[in-house]
Amino acid sequence: MRSVRWVATGLAAVIAGLAAAVGLWNVIDRAPPIAEPRAEADGLNLSRLLVLVDGDMAATAYADGRLHPIEGAQDLLVILDEPNNPQSERRTVPASNTVMGWPGAMTADPSGRFAYVIEGRTPPQPGTDRMASVHDEMPVGTLLTTVDLDSGAVVSSVPVCRRPNSIDIAPTGGWLLIACGDPDAELAVAPLEGGQPRTVRSFDLDLPDIAARPDIDDGLTYAMIHPTGAAAGYVLSNLGVGLVRFTLGDDGVPIAADAEAPVEEGDWLTVGRWTRAGDHFLVADVKWGPTPLGAVFVGDGQIHSFALSPDDDTRGIVSSATVSKSPEAFEMNRAGDRLIAVNMERTYLPGGALALVPGRTGSSLSLLSVDDATGVVATLGDPVGFRGVLPEDVVFDADGDRLAVVVYQDHDGPRSDGWVEIFAIDGDDIVPTGRRIPMPRGAHDLYTLD
């Protein structure tokens, strides 16, 4: 009996210790509190706002494999012609896309006539409601879809590469650059004629194989064209950053590509933005790593500034700024002196035992400054919390004093709707307005047209 009492006492002590540890974790590591609206909701200076919707899965499917399919849901491009008008109607166009990649799955031509959407993953087989791992089992995509934004019609859908991960358009509007999950053809270039993609050119960059998860993260996970149009910054397998230089043909479209070896600094890198001067490539770091536990026990993320000028050989991180957890995306204002990072915190975790993990009940935004000459980035103030699960993207309006943030779904359940939420920038402060533009579940990517 005495031994039984010892065991019972020991178990009680262990349980009490675990409860205390979880309680302390929730105190010291919780998401920023949700801020109350205190700014006017109008003033969003955009002519059009484009939103991608993934109709295939709930946000928490990353963690538990449960898709929670919604009958009739499909992948969409949502076109908001008057985003500042709450009574404005929206138009929707079927366009295959996926949330299973970093933001950057669409772009548009400079005239605002055509949008281009990539399909990193295809929809699952009808009737599929669960997968052991969405990363392993969600079918790989290949398509680039062109949409006429005036008519709202799909113009074409053409294969461009294996698992297109990001898309960007040249400053001239003459060609598209696609980062591909193919270690033997990491980049694809699609020349444009009259806004329509023509014969795709693929480039083998001969980069090292550093993928922590082969067939999931191999190839380029992100790429963005340099302001000159003669080079691009890339992210390789979420782990390295480098520069690729282009040889341009008479039509200004790349005919050859020469890539530098990547700088393997940072932990788990997502999207990038060039500074206006083009000497530094800013890259978000969510810090997760390749294992599921990394996304559970993750610490605060960072925005890194890499020296990556095509005009000299200096390489590596020159500055880093800490934000909050899981900053999958960020955006720079038109002036090039402010950044906004959207922090998902741990909202991608489902309930059950993981309900004990802090950071599931809200997301946040962080405001940063950037020095265009030096590339130095610095966090301004504390993160501002807001409601929403898996906010994947954020954009500034043309004036730089309003933000649009896209939220994948609500906390009410795995089939709850998403929305686009508007925030104001007042000096160095992020101010909620309380205005939401309703979206179907799965809203995940934004693009603005001034």
PyMOL commands that set and color helices and strands:
alter all, ss='L'
color gray80, all
select helices_A, chain A and resi 2-28+61-64+134-137+292-296+352-356
alter helices_A, ss='H'
color red, helices_A
select strands_A, chain A and resi 48-53+76-80+90-94+106-108+114-118+143-148+153-159+164-169+175-180+187-193+196-197+201-203+220-225+231-236+240-248+254-259+269-274+280-285+302-307+316-322+329-332+338-343+363-370+377-386+389-396+402-409+418-426+429-439+443-449
alter strands_A, ss='S'
color yellow, strands_A
deselect
rebuild
show_as cartoon
